Amino acid sequence: MRDGRGCYELLRMAIAIRSSAQRLRDRARGSQRLDRLAQALTGAVALEPGGPSSVFGADELLPVYPQLAALESARSRSGGA
């Protein structure tokens, strides 16, 4: 079992990682390359195994979903045939 100080350090690291990821996402958001990539999928029908993923939402890093004509997601079933 971790002591209070160890838990505090883990929490501090998690916050720092999340903050860094948010800064990178903010910097990449609105990138012309990413916008062109999303626009290239206008009208497409897509299959996303394991999806949907938040990163492809309207206000996210790569806003693909709003461009699609249709999206199917395939999730694996666990523990059964």
N, CA, C and O atoms as a GROMACS GRO file, in nm:
protein
  324
    1MET      N    1   0.084  -0.118   0.000
    1MET     CA    2   0.000   0.000   0.000
    1MET      C    3   0.089   0.125   0.000
    1MET      O    4   0.190   0.130   0.069
    2ARG      N    5   0.050   0.221  -0.077
    2ARG     CA    6   0.130   0.343  -0.087
    2ARG      C    7   0.099   0.437   0.028
    2ARG      O    8  -0.014   0.444   0.078
    3ASP      N    9   0.201   0.508   0.070
    3ASP     CA   10   0.176   0.610   0.173
    3ASP      C   11   0.116   0.734   0.108
    3ASP      O   12   0.110   0.743  -0.015
    4GLY      N   13   0.072   0.828   0.187
    4GLY     CA   14   0.009   0.949   0.135
    4GLY      C   15   0.097   1.027   0.041
    4GLY      O   16   0.049   1.083  -0.058
    5ARG      N   17   0.226   1.031   0.070
    5ARG     CA   18   0.319   1.107  -0.015
    5ARG      C   19   0.331   1.042  -0.152
    5ARG      O   20   0.335   1.112  -0.254
    6GLY      N   21   0.335   0.908  -0.156
    6GLY     CA   22   0.344   0.837  -0.285
    6GLY      C   23   0.221   0.861  -0.370
    6GLY      O   24   0.232   0.881  -0.491
    7CYS      N   25   0.105   0.858  -0.307
    7CYS     CA   26  -0.020   0.884  -0.380
    7CYS      C   27  -0.022   1.027  -0.433
    7CYS      O   28  -0.067   1.052  -0.545
    8TYR      N   29   0.026   1.120  -0.352
    8TYR     CA   30   0.031   1.260  -0.394
    8TYR      C   31   0.121   1.275  -0.516
    8TYR      O   32   0.086   1.347  -0.609
    9GLU      N   33   0.235   1.207  -0.516
    9GLU     CA   34   0.327   1.216  -0.630
    9GLU      C   35   0.264   1.156  -0.757
    9GLU      O   36   0.279   1.211  -0.865
   10LEU      N   37   0.194   1.044  -0.742
   10LEU     CA   38   0.127   0.984  -0.858
   10LEU      C   39   0.020   1.078  -0.913
   10LEU      O   40   0.006   1.094  -1.034
   11LEU      N   41  -0.056   1.139  -0.824
   11LEU     CA   42  -0.158   1.233  -0.867
   11LEU      C   43  -0.096   1.354  -0.937
   11LEU      O   44  -0.146   1.400  -1.039
   12ARG      N   45   0.012   1.404  -0.882
   12ARG     CA   46   0.082   1.517  -0.941
   12ARG      C   47   0.134   1.483  -1.082
   12ARG      O   48   0.124   1.565  -1.173
   13MET      N   49   0.189   1.362  -1.098
   13MET     CA   50   0.238   1.319  -1.230
   13MET      C   51   0.122   1.305  -1.328
   13MET      O   52   0.134   1.345  -1.444
   14ALA      N   53   0.010   1.249  -1.283
   14ALA     CA   54  -0.107   1.233  -1.370
   14ALA      C   55  -0.158   1.368  -1.418
   14ALA      O   56  -0.194   1.384  -1.535
   15ILE      N   57  -0.162   1.465  -1.328
   15ILE     CA   58  -0.207   1.599  -1.365
   15ILE      C   59  -0.111   1.662  -1.466
   15ILE      O   60  -0.155   1.727  -1.561
   16ALA      N   61   0.018   1.645  -1.445
   16ALA     CA   62   0.118   1.701  -1.537
   16ALA      C   63   0.106   1.638  -1.675
   16ALA      O   64   0.116   1.707  -1.776
   17ILE      N   65   0.086   1.507  -1.680
   17ILE     CA   66   0.072   1.437  -1.809
   17ILE      C   67  -0.053   1.485  -1.881
   17ILE      O   68  -0.050   1.514  -2.001
   18ARG      N   69  -0.162   1.494  -1.808
   18ARG     CA   70  -0.287   1.540  -1.869
   18ARG      C   71  -0.274   1.683  -1.921
   18ARG      O   72  -0.323   1.714  -2.030
   19SER      N   73  -0.208   1.769  -1.845
   19SER     CA   74  -0.188   1.907  -1.886
   19SER      C   75  -0.103   1.914  -2.013
   19SER      O   76  -0.133   1.991  -2.104
   20SER      N   77   0.004   1.834  -2.018
   20SER     CA   78   0.090   1.832  -2.136
   20SER      C   79   0.014   1.782  -2.258
   20SER      O   80   0.028   1.838  -2.367
   21ALA      N   81  -0.066   1.678  -2.240
   21ALA     CA   82  -0.144   1.625  -2.351
   21ALA      C   83  -0.244   1.729  -2.402
   21ALA      O   84  -0.265   1.742  -2.522
   22GLN      N   85  -0.305   1.803  -2.310
   22GLN     CA   86  -0.401   1.907  -2.349
   22GLN      C   87  -0.332   2.018  -2.428
   22GLN      O   88  -0.386   2.066  -2.527
   23ARG      N   89  -0.212   2.057  -2.385
   23ARG     CA   90  -0.138   2.161  -2.459
   23ARG      C   91  -0.104   2.113  -2.599
   23ARG      O   92  -0.116   2.190  -2.695
   24LEU      N   93  -0.060   1.988  -2.613
   24LEU     CA   94  -0.029   1.934  -2.746
   24LEU      C   95  -0.154   1.928  -2.833
   24LEU      O   96  -0.148   1.961  -2.951
   25ARG      N   97  -0.265   1.886  -2.775
   25ARG     CA   98  -0.390   1.880  -2.849
   25ARG      C   99  -0.433   2.018  -2.894
   25ARG      O  100  -0.477   2.036  -3.008
   26ASP      N  101  -0.421   2.116  -2.805
   26ASP     CA  102  -0.459   2.253  -2.840
   26ASP      C  103  -0.371   2.308  -2.952
   26ASP      O  104  -0.419   2.380  -3.040
   27ARG      N  105  -0.242   2.274  -2.948
   27ARG     CA  106  -0.151   2.322  -3.051
   27ARG      C  107  -0.183   2.259  -3.187
   27ARG      O  108  -0.173   2.325  -3.290
   28ALA      N  109  -0.220   2.131  -3.186
   28ALA     CA  110  -0.249   2.060  -3.311
   28ALA      C  111  -0.387   2.093  -3.366
   28ALA      O  112  -0.408   2.088  -3.487
   29ARG      N  113  -0.480   2.126  -3.277
   29ARG     CA  114  -0.617   2.157  -3.320
   29ARG      C  115  -0.614   2.276  -3.416
   29ARG      O  116  -0.547   2.376  -3.390
   30GLY      N  117  -0.685   2.264  -3.523
   30GLY     CA  118  -0.687   2.372  -3.621
   30GLY      C  119  -0.572   2.365  -3.720
   30GLY      O  120  -0.558   2.453  -3.805
   31SER      N  121  -0.492   2.261  -3.711
   31SER     CA  122  -0.383   2.242  -3.807
   31SER      C  123  -0.442   2.226  -3.947
   31SER      O  124  -0.540   2.154  -3.966
   32GLN      N  125  -0.384   2.294  -4.043
   32GLN     CA  126  -0.434   2.285  -4.180
   32GLN      C  127  -0.425   2.143  -4.234
   32GLN      O  128  -0.514   2.099  -4.307
   33ARG      N  129  -0.321   2.070  -4.199
   33ARG     CA  130  -0.307   1.932  -4.246
   33ARG      C  131  -0.418   1.845  -4.189
   33ARG      O  132  -0.478   1.765  -4.261
   34LEU      N  133  -0.446   1.860  -4.061
   34LEU     CA  134  -0.552   1.781  -3.999
   34LEU      C  135  -0.688   1.819  -4.055
   34LEU      O  136  -0.773   1.733  -4.077
   35ASP      N  137  -0.710   1.947  -4.078
   35ASP     CA  138  -0.835   1.992  -4.138
   35ASP      C  139  -0.854   1.934  -4.278
   35ASP      O  140  -0.963   1.890  -4.313
   36ARG      N  141  -0.747   1.935  -4.357
   36ARG     CA  142  -0.755   1.878  -4.493
   36ARG      C  143  -0.783   1.728  -4.488
   36ARG      O  144  -0.859   1.676  -4.569
   37LEU      N  145  -0.721   1.661  -4.395
   37LEU     CA  146  -0.744   1.518  -4.380
   37LEU      C  147  -0.890   1.490  -4.346
   37LEU      O  148  -0.953   1.402  -4.405
   38ALA      N  149  -0.944   1.564  -4.252
   38ALA     CA  150  -1.085   1.546  -4.215
   38ALA      C  151  -1.176   1.578  -4.333
   38ALA      O  152  -1.273   1.506  -4.356
   39GLN      N  153  -1.147   1.683  -4.406
   39GLN     CA  154  -1.230   1.722  -4.520
   39GLN      C  155  -1.224   1.619  -4.632
   39GLN      O  156  -1.320   1.603  -4.707
   40ALA      N  157  -1.112   1.551  -4.644
   40ALA     CA  158  -1.098   1.448  -4.748
   40ALA      C  159  -1.195   1.332  -4.724
   40ALA      O  160  -1.222   1.253  -4.815
   41LEU      N  161  -1.246   1.321  -4.604
   41LEU     CA  162  -1.339   1.212  -4.570
   41LEU      C  163  -1.485   1.254  -4.582
   41LEU      O  164  -1.574   1.178  -4.542
   42THR      N  165  -1.511   1.371  -4.635
   42THR     CA  166  -1.649   1.418  -4.650
   42THR      C  167  -1.730   1.320  -4.732
   42THR      O  168  -1.694   1.284  -4.844
   43GLY      N  169  -1.842   1.278  -4.674
   43GLY     CA  170  -1.932   1.186  -4.743
   43GLY      C  171  -1.894   1.040  -4.733
   43GLY      O  172  -1.965   0.954  -4.786
   44ALA      N  173  -1.784   1.009  -4.669
   44ALA     CA  174  -1.738   0.871  -4.659
   44ALA      C  175  -1.821   0.791  -4.560
   44ALA      O  176  -1.885   0.847  -4.470
   45VAL      N  177  -1.819   0.661  -4.578
   45VAL     CA  178  -1.877   0.568  -4.482
   45VAL      C  179  -1.760   0.499  -4.415
   45VAL      O  180  -1.671   0.448  -4.483
   46ALA      N  181  -1.760   0.496  -4.282
   46ALA     CA  182  -1.644   0.443  -4.210
   46ALA      C  183  -1.684   0.336  -4.110
   46ALA      O  184  -1.795   0.334  -4.058
   47LEU      N  185  -1.590   0.246  -4.086
   47LEU     CA  186  -1.602   0.144  -3.983
   47LEU      C  187  -1.488   0.168  -3.885
   47LEU      O  188  -1.371   0.170  -3.923
   48GLU      N  189  -1.523   0.186  -3.760
   48GLU     CA  190  -1.420   0.209  -3.658
   48GLU      C  191  -1.426   0.098  -3.553
   48GLU      O  192  -1.512   0.102  -3.465
   49PRO      N  193  -1.338   0.001  -3.562
   49PRO     CA  194  -1.334  -0.105  -3.461
   49PRO      C  195  -1.305  -0.045  -3.324
   49PRO      O  196  -1.210   0.032  -3.307
   50GLY      N  197  -1.387  -0.080  -3.227
   50GLY     CA  198  -1.365  -0.031  -3.092
   50GLY      C  199  -1.417   0.109  -3.067
   50GLY      O  200  -1.406   0.160  -2.955
   51GLY      N  201  -1.472   0.173  -3.168
   51GLY     CA  202  -1.512   0.312  -3.154
   51GLY      C  203  -1.652   0.326  -3.102
   51GLY      O  204  -1.714   0.226  -3.065
   52PRO      N  205  -1.705   0.445  -3.098
   52PRO     CA  206  -1.644   0.569  -3.145
   52PRO      C  207  -1.541   0.625  -3.046
   52PRO      O  208  -1.547   0.600  -2.926
   53SER      N  209  -1.448   0.701  -3.101
   53SER     CA  210  -1.341   0.761  -3.023
   53SER      C  211  -1.362   0.912  -3.012
   53SER      O  212  -1.396   0.977  -3.111
   54SER      N  213  -1.344   0.965  -2.895
   54SER     CA  214  -1.368   1.108  -2.874
   54SER      C  215  -1.276   1.196  -2.957
   54SER      O  216  -1.314   1.309  -2.990
   55VAL      N  217  -1.159   1.150  -2.991
   55VAL     CA  218  -1.062   1.231  -3.065
   55VAL      C  219  -1.113   1.272  -3.203
   55VAL      O  220  -1.063   1.368  -3.262
   56PHE      N  221  -1.213   1.198  -3.256
   56PHE     CA  222  -1.266   1.228  -3.389
   56PHE      C  223  -1.394   1.310  -3.386
   56PHE      O  224  -1.456   1.330  -3.490
   57GLY      N  225  -1.436   1.357  -3.268
   57GLY     CA  226  -1.558   1.436  -3.254
   57GLY      C  227  -1.546   1.576  -3.312
   57GLY      O  228  -1.438   1.618  -3.352
   58ALA      N  229  -1.657   1.645  -3.317
   58ALA     CA  230  -1.666   1.776  -3.383
   58ALA      C  231  -1.564   1.878  -3.333
   58ALA      O  232  -1.506   1.950  -3.414
   59ASP      N  233  -1.542   1.886  -3.205
   59ASP     CA  234  -1.452   1.989  -3.151
   59ASP      C  235  -1.321   1.930  -3.102
   59ASP      O  236  -1.254   1.989  -3.016
   60GLU      N  237  -1.283   1.817  -3.155
   60GLU     CA  238  -1.164   1.749  -3.107
   60GLU      C  239  -1.048   1.762  -3.205
   60GLU      O  240  -1.054   1.839  -3.301
   61LEU      N  241  -0.943   1.686  -3.180
   61LEU     CA  242  -0.818   1.697  -3.255
   61LEU      C  243  -0.835   1.675  -3.405
   61LEU      O  244  -0.785   1.753  -3.486
   62LEU      N  245  -0.905   1.571  -3.442
   62LEU     CA  246  -0.925   1.538  -3.584
   62LEU      C  247  -1.075   1.518  -3.607
   62LEU      O  248  -1.126   1.407  -3.595
   63PRO      N  249  -1.146   1.626  -3.640
   63PRO     CA  250  -1.293   1.622  -3.648
   63PRO      C  251  -1.345   1.549  -3.771
   63PRO      O  252  -1.395   1.610  -3.866
   64VAL      N  253  -1.334   1.417  -3.768
   64VAL     CA  254  -1.374   1.333  -3.881
   64VAL      C  255  -1.524   1.304  -3.880
   64VAL      O  256  -1.588   1.310  -3.984
   65TYR      N  257  -1.580   1.273  -3.764
   65TYR     CA  258  -1.719   1.229  -3.758
   65TYR      C  259  -1.817   1.324  -3.826
   65TYR      O  260  -1.906   1.276  -3.896
   66PRO      N  261  -1.805   1.455  -3.809
   66PRO     CA  262  -1.902   1.543  -3.877
   66PRO      C  263  -1.894   1.536  -4.029
   66PRO      O  264  -1.990   1.571  -4.098
   67GLN      N  265  -1.783   1.491  -4.082
   67GLN     CA  266  -1.764   1.484  -4.227
   67GLN      C  267  -1.826   1.358  -4.288
   67GLN      O  268  -1.858   1.355  -4.407
   68LEU      N  269  -1.844   1.255  -4.207
   68LEU     CA  270  -1.886   1.125  -4.256
   68LEU      C  271  -2.034   1.121  -4.291
   68LEU      O  272  -2.116   1.186  -4.227
   69ALA      N  273  -2.067   1.041  -4.394
   69ALA     CA  274  -2.206   1.015  -4.426
   69ALA      C  275  -2.262   0.912  -4.327
   69ALA      O  276  -2.380   0.918  -4.291
   70ALA      N  277  -2.178   0.818  -4.284
   70ALA     CA  278  -2.221   0.716  -4.189
   70ALA      C  279  -2.099   0.660  -4.116
   70ALA      O  280  -1.988   0.656  -4.170
   71LEU      N  281  -2.122   0.618  -3.994
   71LEU     CA  282  -2.017   0.556  -3.913
   71LEU      C  283  -2.073   0.434  -3.844
   71LEU      O  284  -2.175   0.440  -3.777
   72GLU      N  285  -2.005   0.323  -3.862
   72GLU     CA  286  -2.038   0.200  -3.791
   72GLU      C  287  -1.923   0.172  -3.696
   72GLU      O  288  -1.807   0.188  -3.731
   73SER      N  289  -1.957   0.129  -3.576
   73SER     CA  290  -1.851   0.092  -3.482
   73SER      C  291  -1.865  -0.057  -3.453
   73SER      O  292  -1.976  -0.110  -3.447
   74ALA      N  293  -1.754  -0.122  -3.436
   74ALA     CA  294  -1.751  -0.265  -3.408
   74ALA      C  295  -1.679  -0.286  -3.278
   74ALA      O  296  -1.559  -0.262  -3.267
   75ARG      N  297  -1.751  -0.331  -3.180
   75ARG     CA  298  -1.691  -0.360  -3.050
   75ARG      C  299  -1.686  -0.511  -3.032
   75ARG      O  300  -1.781  -0.582  -3.067
   76SER      N  301  -1.577  -0.558  -2.979
   76SER     CA  302  -1.566  -0.702  -2.956
   76SER      C  303  -1.647  -0.740  -2.834
   76SER      O  304  -1.656  -0.665  -2.737
   77ARG      N  305  -1.705  -0.858  -2.840
   77ARG     CA  306  -1.776  -0.909  -2.723
   77ARG      C  307  -1.677  -0.986  -2.639
   77ARG      O  308  -1.594  -1.060  -2.692
   78SER      N  309  -1.685  -0.970  -2.511
   78SER     CA  310  -1.595  -1.044  -2.424
   78SER      C  311  -1.671  -1.152  -2.350
   78SER      O  312  -1.785  -1.133  -2.308
   79GLY      N  313  -1.606  -1.266  -2.337
   79GLY     CA  314  -1.661  -1.374  -2.258
   79GLY      C  315  -1.774  -1.452  -2.322
   79GLY      O  316  -1.850  -1.518  -2.252
   80GLY      N  317  -1.787  -1.446  -2.452
   80GLY     CA  318  -1.895  -1.524  -2.512
   80GLY      C  319  -1.868  -1.556  -2.657
   80GLY      O  320  -1.777  -1.502  -2.720
   81ALA      N  321  -1.949  -1.647  -2.710
   81ALA     CA  322  -1.932  -1.687  -2.849
   81ALA      C  323  -2.023  -1.606  -2.938
   81ALA      O  324  -2.023  -1.626  -3.059
   0.00000   0.00000   0.00000
